[in-house]
Amino acid sequence: PLPRPLDEDAARAVTQSISDDKAEAWIRARDTAVATLLYGCGLRISEALGLTGRDAAIAETPGASLRILGKGGKERLVPVIPAAAQAVARYTGLCPYPIDPDAPLFRGLRGGPLNPRLITRAMEGVRLRLGLPASATPHALRHSFATHLLSRGGDLRAIQELLGHANLSTTQIYTGVDTARLMEAYNAAHPRARKG
């Protein structure tokens, strides 16, 4: 099945209001930082939650990148957009636990590693508050990242690299590339496809 990304406004709204207003400030900042990394960098939830305190340096380094170890042990370098770096900086500034280089960056209420289920619950809450469909999950933010890059003219091979996909066909399905766009690229690039 084709992925169901959020539209740009909904994705932006999710990253800005994922956390319940009643939560502690550091938890709101944490959830915002995780959601911003999922949408702004195309990370899987396991990749975002696998970041360590050492990765917090992205908050102080303009133009920083994250070295991500994805599925199948495939390593990739992912640029960090300023909004994601700022969200991580806000979280690290409010987090009541020390940001140790080898410890998980994102912590649960008692200081242990953040359980992905908590981010899923936060997404369920924001989905209900914003009136989004049930397909608005943490992974939908990754779908949205790829789809929005592609719709704004992003190169399919570059998106493949950013997502860490081994095969281009995976990226095509993931981003919902339609046949017409593929044929347009084929006709523009293949020397025998041109008329004349």
N, C-alpha and C positions, 0 to 999 in steps of 0.2 A: 504493500500500500504506500501511496505517496505521503510524505510528511505533511503535517498541518501546522505551518508557521503562523505566528501572530502577525498582524499587520504592524507597521512601524510605530504607529501611535500607541497601540496596545502594548507592544514590547517595551517601549519607553515608560509607559505608565506602570507596568509591572516592576521594572527596576527601581522606580521612584517610590513605590508604595507597597512593596512586597510584605513588609512587616506590619503587624498589628500595632496601632498607636499606643496600646496599653503595655507593650513590651518595654523592657529596660532599654535605655538608649544604646548601649553597646550591642545588644541583640538585634535591634533594628539596623544598626550600622553593619553588623555581621551579615545579616540576611541580604541587605542591599549590596554589599560587596560581592557576595557569592552570585547573586542574580546578575550583577553587572559583568562579572567575569564570564558567566555562561553566555550572555547575549553579546557583550562587547568583544570577547576573544574566541567565542565558539567552543568553549570547553565543555566536556562532559561533566556531570556532577561529580563523578568519582575523581576526575582530574583536578577540579577546583578544590575538593576536599582533601586531595592528596598533597596540596601545597604545604610547605613548611615555613617556619619563621624566617628562614633564609630568603624565601621568595618575597617577603615583605619589602625588600629593597626596591621593588618596582615602584613603590610609592615615592621614593626620593630620587629616582633616576629617570629624567625625561627621555622618552623614546625607548624605554626598557622593553625587553622581551622575556618571555617565560620559556624555559626548556621543559617541555611536557613529555612524559613517557605515557603513550597511549596504549590502545588495544594491541595485543600481539607484541608488546615491547617496542613498538615503533616510536622513535623519538622525533619531535618536531620543535621548531622554534616559533613561538607565537608572539607577535607584537602586542603590546598592551596600550590600549587607547587611554588618553588622559582621564576620561570619566572613570575607568576601572582603577587606575592608579590612585585617583582621589578617593574613591570609595574604600579601597584597601587602607589608605592612610587614615581616613576617618575611623575605620574599625580598629586599626592598631592603636590609635590614640585613645580610644575609649575602652578597649579590652582590659578587664581587671586582672588578667593572667599574663605572666611574662611571655614575651614573644621570643622563645628560644629557637636558635637556628635549626635544630634537628627535631623540634616538636611540631605537631600540626599547627598550621596557621589559624585555622578556624576551629574554635572551641565551643563545646556545649556549655550548658548552664553551670555544671560543676567543674568545668575545666578540662574534661576529657575531649577526645576527638569528636567533632561535630557529626552526629548521625545524619545521613542523607534524608532520612524520613522527616526530619524537622524542616528541611528546605521544601520537601514535597508538601508538608502540611501548610507551610507559609504560602506556597503557590496556590494551594486549594483555597486558602482564605482570601488572597488577593483576587483570585479568579471569581469568587462569589461576590466580593465587593465591587469589582469592575464589570460584572455581568459577562465574563468571557466563557467560551465553551469548555467542556470537560477536557478537550485536547490541549488546553493551556497548562502544560506540565513543565518541570525544569528542563526536560529535553527539548521541548518546543522552543525554548530560547535559543538553543543551538541550531535548530532548524531555521529559526528566524534570522540568525546571524548569517547563515549561508545564503538563504533566499534573498535577503535584502542586499547583500553584496552583489549577487548575481543580477538582480533586477536593476542595479545601478551601474551595470557594465563591468562588474568584476570578472576577471579571467577565470574560467572554469578550472584550469590547472593550478592556479594560485590558490583558489578556494579548496581544492583537493589537498594541497600541501598544508594549508591552515587547519583543516579538519583532521589531517592525519590519515586520510584514506589511502589504502594501497592501490585501489583500482579507480579509474575515472568513472566507471559505470556506477560505483557506489555513490559518488558525489552527484552524478546526474539524477539518480533516484532521490537522494537525500534532499536536494534543493528543488526538486519538482521541475526540472528542466523540461520544457515541452518540445515536442518533435519539430515544430516550426522553427524554434530558436536553433536547434541542432542543425537543421537543414540550411538555415541561413549561414551558420558558421562553416558548414561543409562547403556550400556554394561559394563562399567568399575565399576559402582557403585552398580548396583542391583545384589544381591547374586544369584538370579535365572537366570540371563542373562548369567552368565559364563558357559562355556561348561566344562563338566567333573565332 
